[in-house]
Amino acid sequence: MKADYLNGTAYSIVQPAGMYHINSDTELLGRFLHVRRNDRVLDIGCAGGALLLYAAHQGAQHLYGIDLFEDVLNVCEENLRRNQVSAVLSRTPLQEYRADRFDVIVCNPPYFRTMDERLKNSSEIIRAARHEEYLKPAELFSSVKRLLKDNGRFYLVHRASRLNELLNNARDAGLQAVRMRVAYASQNGDGRSVLIEFRCGEGRELKIQKPVFLDQRETFADEREEKR
């Protein structure tokens, strides 16, 4: 099976047919993520393990991932093994997940409120990755608040068109955006995706980083990468 490289790292993953595959949002979130060696990191909906590997690339030693499907977790485990990375993986809905609180939580959630006609014949795994049947934004934020340390960070990528809703859900859960980056189709195009770092509490300032242009790969690197 062909292995696909995770840009910005030395890692690669296999991606079987019938499962959610990485895309530009996966890469951008992985590079937007900031972790430290001793952080406890949770990936919600870990899929093939790409975001766990981006965290490992930054040196994180304590990795956890949850997903709804055993087949997905088997692929994730294989991708971690082939890259000599260890993580604790659990098959469980986020709403039922219980664990000691985390320093960092990351999630590339489903983007669509209602079932797209094109998804009706897709596998349950693909539908769950793209459609909010199993995880609505309000449930995501309330669960993150429960699982996140008081000084922890939550990293999210979503459709730019849903930014108002995301910020409202975050506020209701007691989280506030502190860093944001928007990905545009091109310099003259509309915003496609938004990357956001949230922290607990209120009264924080929001830093807006320079934009990403999806047709210019050199803009994908995060500001911390550029300083190295």
Secondary structure by P-SEA (a helix, b strand, c coil): cbbbbcccccbbbbbccccccccaaaaaaaaacccccccbbbbcccccaaaaaaaaaacccbbbbbbccaaaaaaaaaaaaaacbbbbbbbccccccccccccbbbbbcccccccccccccccaaaaaacccccccaaaaaaaaaaaccccbbbbbcccccaaaaaaaaaaaaccccccbbbbbccccccccbbbbbbbcccbbbbbbcbbbbccccccccccccccc
